[in-house]
Amino acid sequence: MKKWIALFLALGAAPVAAQQPLPFSPAVRAGDILYLSGQIGEAPAGMDPHKEGFDAAVRASMDSIGKILKDNGLDYGHVVKCTVMLDDMADWPRFNGVYVSYFQGKRLPARSAFGADGLARGAPLEIECIASFK
């Protein structure tokens, strides 16, 4: 019986979660402003999200932001403000090293960063941005 329950939970939990639509839009335009929903960065499977997997998690988050910007005809140069949530503030210097590489040749947006315990899906970080069409 325990095997059947474990099998039911294993088969039932993942597909149901994967099929449910997320209850938010990737971005919403209001006039000349584009508000991007927070993009979590997840470390690749088997990598520590606060060690070797952290840089990959930052890139995943920033790449998601880049895709949303591109889908709306924008790029990182249009970003005017970012809010960064880190599961561990000790990761802040490493975050900055990856983050600034996305703005090379462009001005850096205004930014806030804070520690946040318990991010979605156990992610080590989440970044939300605001971009301007002008």
RAZINOR-V766536 format. One record per pair of residues at least 6 apart in sequence whose ideal C-beta (glycine too) atoms are under 7 Angstrom apart, sorted by the first residue. I is the first residue (numbers start at 1). J is the second residue. If there is no record, write none. Layout:
i=I j=J
i=I j=J
This chain:
i=24 j=37
i=25 j=37
i=26 j=36
i=26 j=37
i=26 j=68
i=27 j=34
i=27 j=35
i=27 j=36
i=27 j=37
i=27 j=68
i=27 j=72
i=28 j=35
i=32 j=132
i=32 j=133
i=32 j=134
i=33 j=130
i=33 j=132
i=34 j=72
i=34 j=74
i=34 j=131
i=34 j=133
i=35 j=130
i=36 j=65
i=36 j=68
i=36 j=128
i=36 j=129
i=36 j=131
i=37 j=128
i=38 j=126
i=38 j=127
i=38 j=128
i=39 j=61
i=39 j=64
i=39 j=65
i=39 j=126
i=39 j=127
i=40 j=61
i=40 j=119
i=40 j=120
i=40 j=121
i=40 j=123
i=40 j=126
i=41 j=57
i=41 j=58
i=41 j=60
i=41 j=61
i=41 j=123
i=41 j=124
i=41 j=125
i=42 j=57
i=42 j=60
i=42 j=121
i=42 j=123
i=43 j=49
i=43 j=53
i=43 j=54
i=43 j=56
i=43 j=57
i=43 j=124
i=44 j=53
i=44 j=56
i=47 j=53
i=47 j=56
i=49 j=57
i=49 j=124
i=50 j=88
i=50 j=91
i=50 j=124
i=54 j=91
i=54 j=94
i=54 j=124
i=55 j=94
i=55 j=98
i=57 j=123
i=57 j=124
i=57 j=125
i=58 j=95
i=58 j=98
i=58 j=99
i=58 j=125
i=59 j=98
i=61 j=125
i=61 j=127
i=62 j=99
i=62 j=102
i=62 j=127
i=65 j=127
i=65 j=129
i=66 j=76
i=69 j=75
i=69 j=76
i=69 j=78
i=69 j=131
i=74 j=131
i=74 j=133
i=76 j=102
i=76 j=103
i=76 j=106
i=77 j=106
i=78 j=131
i=78 j=132
i=78 j=133
i=79 j=109
i=79 j=129
i=79 j=131
i=80 j=109
i=80 j=110
i=80 j=130
i=80 j=131
i=80 j=132
i=81 j=109
i=81 j=110
i=81 j=111
i=81 j=129
i=81 j=130
i=82 j=109
i=82 j=111
i=82 j=127
i=82 j=129
i=83 j=112
i=83 j=128
i=84 j=95
i=84 j=111
i=84 j=112
i=84 j=113
i=84 j=125
i=84 j=127
i=85 j=114
i=85 j=116
i=85 j=119
i=85 j=125
i=85 j=126
i=86 j=92
i=86 j=95
i=86 j=113
i=86 j=115
i=86 j=116
i=86 j=125
i=87 j=116
i=87 j=117
i=87 j=119
i=87 j=124
i=87 j=125
i=88 j=124
i=89 j=115
i=91 j=124
i=92 j=113
i=95 j=125
i=119 j=126
i=120 j=126
